[in-house]
Amino acid sequence: MTADQIYERLSGDDEDGDMVECPECGAEMDAEATVCPHCGAEFGFFCPVCDEEISADATICPHCGAELEEGFEDVVEPEGESPEVEFAEFCSNCGEPIDEDDEECPSCGMDLCPDCGHALEEDQMVCPNCGAEFAFSCPECGEELAPDAEVCPNCGFEFEAEVTGADG
């Protein structure tokens, strides 16, 4: 008897159960497992909207408020196609409601991605949710700037506390 067969007999797994291949080592494992019994790799469940980790039995994402359909974790987008991103209804930082015209969360003050509404860390240049890339630009001449610029190197415009105007 092989080690895999012994494991299956002891764990109660059988060939009728839902089995998947471990993405780390390629060994067969139970589809609901969060740890590979062969290599020890750990896995979690992630919200398909905000990509935050959630419990396996969640029906609503506690981070963004998205309603989760059963089997959401099995949905795989065809390669080369990016899914259409809907604008979040809730701030991914504090969970409070946001509107599409909000540049920052009215509750916690976090900057929001103009494309999807995901909360952004200060000076973040790419949205971790939808992949939108941002550039800071001078409001006077339009020159692209470093996020921490205090003076535009092109026209000399001096910024107040921080550079504003992220372009999506």
N, C-alpha and C positions, 0 to 999 in steps of 0.2 A: 504494500500500500504506500502511495506517495505521500509526501507531506501535505500537499493540497487536499488529497482525499481524506486524510486524517483530520485536517482543519474543517473540511465540509461536514464530516460526520459529527465532530465535537460541537461545532457551532450551530448545527441544525440547518445549514445551507444545503440546498440540493439543486439539481439541474433545472428544476421547474421554477426556481426563484428568479427574480430580476437581477441579472449579473451584468456588470460593466467592466471595462478594462481600465485599470489604474493609469492615469495620464503620466505618472512619474516612472513606474517600473514596468508597466504593461501587463501585470498579473491580473487575473480575474478577481473581482471583488463584488460584494453586495452593492446594489445600486443606491441604497439608502445609507451606506457606511460613510462616516466622516473621517475615518482613519483607515488607511490601507493596512490590512493585516500582514502583508508581505514585506513592505518597505517602510511602513510607519508614516508615510506622507499624510498630512492632515488636509481636509477639505471642508469647505463651508458652503452655505447657500447665500447667494447675493441677489439683491433686488435688480430686476432687469431695467428699471428706470434710473435709479440713482447709483447703482453698483455698490451700495453699502451692504455689509454682512447682516444677515437676518437669520432668525431661527427657522428650522426646517418646516415647522408647522404654522408659520405666519400666514395670515390671509390678507393682512394690510401691512405695508412697510412702515415700521416705526420711525424711519428717517425722513421719508418723503410723502407718506400717506397714500402711495399707489396701492390699488387693489390688485392682489396677486391671484392669478388663476391657477388651479391645480395643474401641475406639470410644467409650470413656467420655466423651471430650471432646465428642461429638456429642449427648449426652443433654441435652435441654432440658425443663425443667419447665413445665407449662402455667401461663400467667400467672394470678396471683391465688392460686395454690396454693403453699404452702411445703412443701418435701420433709420427710419425717419424718427427724429427725436421730438417728443411732445414737450411743451413747456410745463414745468413742474407747477403744481398748485400749492405746494408747501415747501418752506425753506428746508434744505437738507441739513442745515446746521441746528436749527431750533424747533423745526416742525410746525411753525406758525404759517398761516396762509400768506401767499404772495400773489401779485398780479403781474401780467406780462409786461407792463410798463414800468415796473419797479427796477431801478438800477441797483438798489441794495435792499436787504430785508428790512421792512419797517419795524420789526420787533428786535432783532439782534444786531442789525447794522452791517452784516456781512455783505460784501459785493456779490452780485449775482451775474451769472453768465447771461448775456443778452439773447443767446440762442435757445437755451434750455431751462434757465432759472436756477441751475445748481449753484450752491454757495461756493465762493472762491476764496482761497487764502490770499492775503496781501501779496502783491507782486507775482501772482500765478499767471503764467503766460499761455497756458493751455488748459482748457476745461477738462477735468478728469472724467466727466460724464459723457459729453458729446464730442470732445476732441477739437472744439473751436479754438482757434489760435488768436491771440490778442496782441496788439501793438499799442504802445503809448505814443501819442503824437502831440506836437505843440499846437495849441489852439490859435496861435498867430499865423504860423507859416506852414503847418502840416508836417513838419520834419518828424521822422520816427525817433523816439527817445528811449533811453534806458529808464526802467521803472523808478529809479531813485534820483533822476535828474532834478536839479534845482533851478538850472538855467538852460535855455535852449542853446546848443552850440551853433546853430545856424543863424538865428536872428537876435539872440540875446534876451529873449523874453524870460522874465523871472517868475517862477511859480510860487504860489502861496505855500500852504502846508504840504500838499502832495499833488502829483500830476493826475489830472482827470481826463476821461475820454478814451476808454478802451474801445478799439475798433474790432468788430467780430468778423 
